[in-house]
Amino acid sequence: FFSAVTLGRAQVQQESSVETTECIGINITCSHPKIDADFTYWYRQIRDQRPELVATAVRGTKPVQDPPGRLSVAADRRSSVLWLARPRRGDAAVYYCAV
């Protein structure tokens, strides 16, 4: 189970939750239409742990190491997608997008 949270302060919008089965790739999307920052950040918080930075980018696509996948930020920087290539049970977490 993968959960995404909307952060009112940063004015980002995410799905309330997305689900997949183990090893089946999944996209977690984020909309940030009023962006006034250079970077887009993605964090994840595994149950009972502190949030950890997963990836950051200005625009374009870059690989993500842990969990394996990629982060894509639109050319206008108003949206981003975190793709998890082969999620495992240990990757189940709340995923946060921030700008």
VENKA-V36521 format. One record per residue. PSI is psi in degrees with one decimal (NA if undefined). Layout:
psi->PSI
psi->PSI
//
This chain:
psi->129.7
psi->132.1
psi->145.5
psi->146.4
psi->141.8
psi->127.2
psi->106.7
psi->-39.7
psi->-43.6
psi->-6.3
psi->51.0
psi->154.7
psi->131.9
psi->162.2
psi->148.7
psi->-32.0
psi->153.7
psi->149.7
psi->152.0
psi->173.5
psi->162.1
psi->134.1
psi->8.5
psi->118.6
psi->151.1
psi->143.0
psi->134.0
psi->117.5
psi->156.1
psi->134.8
psi->130.8
psi->70.8
psi->-21.2
psi->38.9
psi->134.7
psi->20.9
psi->161.8
psi->-40.6
psi->150.1
psi->131.1
psi->143.7
psi->129.6
psi->159.9
psi->147.1
psi->107.0
psi->144.3
psi->132.3
psi->19.4
psi->165.2
psi->153.9
psi->145.4
psi->143.5
psi->127.7
psi->-45.2
psi->157.8
psi->145.9
psi->159.2
psi->-52.7
psi->168.5
psi->-166.4
psi->136.0
psi->149.1
psi->151.8
psi->132.9
psi->-46.1
psi->107.1
psi->151.6
psi->135.3
psi->-144.2
psi->155.3
psi->128.4
psi->125.9
psi->128.8
psi->154.1
psi->-35.9
psi->0.5
psi->16.3
psi->-2.9
psi->159.3
psi->158.4
psi->126.4
psi->117.0
psi->122.8
psi->117.3
psi->-49.8
psi->69.2
psi->143.3
psi->170.5
psi->-38.6
psi->-12.5
psi->-4.8
psi->123.0
psi->175.4
psi->125.1
psi->125.8
psi->134.7
psi->137.7
psi->148.3
psi->NA
//
